[in-house]
């Protein structure tokens, strides 16, 4: 998240989660840093989850973050994993990556794109936006939960306080 560190003072200044100025700045920086990565909103992903075309959903967070909650059907992938982690997945498969706010997953999606995956997207706002919009997340047993790992005390300010898991 190094380039996003420049936005850290602004995130710290947010009195509550989700202020548009905070999210707008974070999402704008991600779009600048990863201009070649398609960003899709949560409603698009929700529609794709309902259609018949197969979807490879990648949670690009640490295992401890994934264990708290993740999107149903998501596969946990290390943020530092090479594109070869998808060996055996068609280069034409529809792939959507997400993390906490979108920086780690955009970096991973960019690696996949450069490795020849043709239909790769990043979930705009990632799991924080997904959960802030009231969309479902599950724990390791597949049970619906409300808590989301906040990444850390600072970035967690972009997650609604009622959704922040205690670490």
N, C-alpha and C positions, 0 to 999 in steps of 0.2 A: 504494500500500500504506500510505498515511498512517495510517489508524486502526489498522492492525496494528503500527505502530511502537511503540505502547504495550506490546506483548507482546515487543518485541525483547530487553529484559533477561532475560526468562525463556528465550527461545530461546538466548541466549548462555550461559546457565547449564547448558544441557543437555550432559552429558558425551558422549553418543552420539546418533545419529539416532533418531527415531521414538518417543521416550519418550511414553507416553500422555499425561502431563500437558502436554507441549508441544503435541502434536497436538490434544488435547482443547481446550486454550485457544485455539489458532488457529482450529480449526473452529467453536468456540462463538462467537468474535468474528465470524466470517464469517456465521454464521447470524443473529446479532443485527443486523449491518449490512445484511444482505440477506434479511430475513425473508420476503419475498414470492417469493424464488427457490427453486425446488425443487432440492434437493441429492440426487443419486443416487450410490449406491456403485459402485465399479468392477465388481462382479459383475453389476449391472443393465446397465451399459453393454456389458459383454462379451456378455450375452444379446441385447441390442438389435442388436449388430453381426452376430449370427448369424441374426436373423429377417429376413423378407422386406420389411418396411416400410422405405422409404428413411430414411436418417439423414444429417443435416447435422452434421458434426463440426468444431468450430471451435477452433483452437489460438490462444488470445488472449495471445500472448507476442511479444517482439521477434523480428525475423527471425534474429538471431544465436542465440537460444535454440532456435528452431524448426529451424535448420540442423543442430544437434547431434543432435537426435532429436525425434520426435513420434509420436503414435498414427497408425497406418496409416489413410490416407484423410482425414486432417485437413487442413483449409484454414487457412492462417495469416492471422490478422486482427490488425491493430494494436489494442492495448488502448484506444486513444483513438478508434477508428473509430466513425462514427455507424451507427445501425441500417440506414441506406440501403445499407451495404456488401452487404447481402443482397438488394438489388433483384433481382427475378426469382424469388426463392425464395418459395414459397407461405407465407402466414401460418399455415397449419395444419401445416407441415412439422415433423417431430420434429427439434429442434435441441439439441445438447449442446455446451457450451463448457467449456474447461479452460485452466489456465495452470500455474504452478508449484505453488502451494498452494491456490488457489481464490479469492483476493480479486479479482484483475483480471478473471477470467472471470465471477465472480458479478456484478460491476459491469456487464460487457458484457451478460450474460444479463438483468439487470434493465432495461437500455436496450431490449433486444429485446422484452421483455415489455411495457414501457410503449408501444412502437411498434406493438403489436397482434399480435405472434407468440404463438400460443396454447399451443404445446407446447415450451417452452424449459426446459432443465435445466442445472445446473452439475455437473460431475464432482467429487464430494466428495473433497477431498484432492488433486485434480487429478493432474498427471503424476507428482508425487513419490510419492503414495500408490500410483498405478497401478504405477510401476516398483518401489517398495518391496515390493509384493506379487508381484513376479516376472513381471508381465505384459509383453507385447512392445511394443517401440518400434522405429522404423525411422529411417534417415537419409534425406537428400534423394534418394538413388538407390533407396530402397525396401528396402535391405538391413537385416536385423535387427541391432541394436546393443544394447549394455547401458548406455552412458553417457547421462546426462541433464544438461543445462545446470543448474548449481546456483543460478541467479539471481544470487546473490552469496555471499560467504563466510559470512554470518550465517544467511540463510534456508536455505542449502544444508545446514545441520546437520540439517534435517528429512528429508534424503535420505540413504539408506544410503551410507556412505563409498565402497564399491566401485562405486557408480553415478555418483558425481560426476565429470563431465567436467572436464578442466583447460581453462581458458578461454584 
